[in-house]
Amino acid sequence: MLNNKRITLTLFIGVLLGLTSCTVEEDLTTPNALKPGVEQFAAKAAQGQMNHLLAQVRQATAKYHDPQAALDDGFFNTEDCVSNPDPAVGAMGIHFVKFDRVDGVHNPLEPEVLVYQLRNNGTYKLGAVEYLHVGSSPPKFGGEIEFLPFLPPFADYERHVWLWKVNPAGMFEDYNPNVTCP
């Protein structure tokens, strides 16, 4: 009988402590010690998804290290090297555009533009891909990186992704300070 009273008293105290230490309002509004860990996990998960997408784009565009493969697949060599007026900002390089992909559909595995750098020996080296989008609202690369406004009538939005050449300014920046035009 004494054991039953102790068990009942212990349960009662446990329930009472549980009810007094946690209210509905606190559960919804008070940050807890787990929140930073949850946010870090979510950030790592999102980064993992982005890394997976970048790997898929690399795989889909690897054949274009040979510029002849790009030409054979319908990309047009603009033969114009794009650079920023400020040499410290750098350049983009030479754009190969597949015009029939410039539309309102964003498929990360089918970039509209391949960006090459011209080597000293006159050959091309693939450095980046570029996405062009026609539409009233910008898509997001990987659901995270929003496209930037672009000058119509060619496209409404664009986004560079420096997959094949390190860009100290950032993987998703337009210009690369490590790139120059001849």
N, C-alpha and C positions, 0 to 999 in steps of 0.2 A: 504494500500500500504506500509506503514511504517513497519507493522508487517511482511509482506512478505520479505522485505529487511533484517529485523533482523533475521528471520528464515534462509534465504539464507546465510547471513553472518555467523551466528552461525554454520550452517552445513559446510560451507567452512573452517572455522577455525578448526572445529573438524576433518575434513578430513586431513587438512594440518598438524595438530599436530600428528595425527595418522601416517601419512606417514613419518614424520621427526623423530618420536620417535622410530620407529621400521623398521629395514631393514631385508631383507631375510637372509643376512649373520649373523646378530645377532640372529635371530630366531633359526638357526641351530647350532651355536657354543657357544653362551653365556649362561652360567648356569643362571637359574632364581630362584626366591625364592621358586617356587613350587617343584623343582627337589628333594631336600632332603625329602620332604613330600611324593613324588611319590615313591622314593626309599624305604622309611620306609614302605609305604603301600605294596610295592612289597615284601619286606622282611617278613612282617607279613603274607601276603598271602601265601608265600612259606612255612613259618613255620607252618601255619594252615594246609597246604596240607601234610606236613611231619607228623604232629601230627595225622592227620586223618589216614595216612598210618600206623603209629605205632600202633594206636588203632585197626586197622584191623588185623595186624600181631598178636597182643596180643589175639584178639578174635580167630584167626585161630589156635593158639598154646596153648590156655588155657587148653585144655584137656590133654596136656602133662605134667601138674603138677604131674600127676600120671605116673611114668616111665613105668608102665606096659602097658599103652595105647600106648606109643611110641614103645615098643617092639611088641605089637600086630599089629601096623601099619607098621612094617618092618624096624624100626630103629635098628641098631646093637650097643650094648654097648661095647665100646672099653676097658672099665674097667681100663683105664690108665688116671691118673690125670696129666694134663699138667700145669707146672709151669715155671716161668721165673727163670733163675739162680740167678738173683738179687731179694732177698725176698721183697725188698721195692716196686718192680714193681708189685708183686703179682702173681696170677695164673689165669688160665681159668676155670679149672675143668675137669670133665669127659665128653667126647664127645660121643653122640649117633648119628651115621651116617646112613642116608638112601642112600645107594650107587646108587640106580637106579635114584636118582634125580641129581646126579653129572654129569652135561652135559653143553651144551652151552645155556641153557634156564634159564633166571632169573625170577622166580616168587616169589615176596616177601611174598606171603601167603603160600608158600611151601618151608620152609628152608631145606637145605640139612642136617644140623646138629643141634642138641639140646645140649646145654651145661648145665650140672648139677654140683652142688656142693654137696659133701658128708658131711652130718651132723654128729655130734658127736655120734648120736644113730645109725649110719649106713644107714640111709635113704637118698634118693636123693631129692634135691631141685632144681627146674628149675631156672636158672639164666639168660641165654642168648640163642640166636639163632645164627647160623653162616651160611653164604651163601658161597658156593663153585661154581666156574664157570670155565668151560673149553672153551677156545677160545683165539683169538689173541688180543682182546681188552677188557678192563675191563668194566663191566656194572657199573651203578651208582644206589645206593639204593635211591629210591624216586626221581631219576633224579638229585640228588645233591651229594651224598656221594659216591665217587669213591672207588671201590674195590682195595685191595692191592695185590701186587704180591705174589704168593704162589709157593711152590716148586713142579714142575711136578715130576712124572707123574700123581699124584693124581688129581690135579687141577692147573689151571694157576693163578687164582685170588680168594681172600677170603675177607669177611667182617663180623665182629662180630657186633651184636646189643644186648646190655644189656637191655632187656625189663623187666626182672623180678627181677633184683638186681641192686641197685644203684652202678654205677661205678664212683668214684671221678675223675678218669683219663679221663672220657668221655664216652658217650653212645656207640660210635662206635670204641672204642679202643679194642685191642686184649686182653690185660691183665687187671685184676681188682685188685687193691691193697687190697681190702677187702676180697679177696678169697685166701685161702691157701690149699695146698694139705697135706693129712695126711702123 
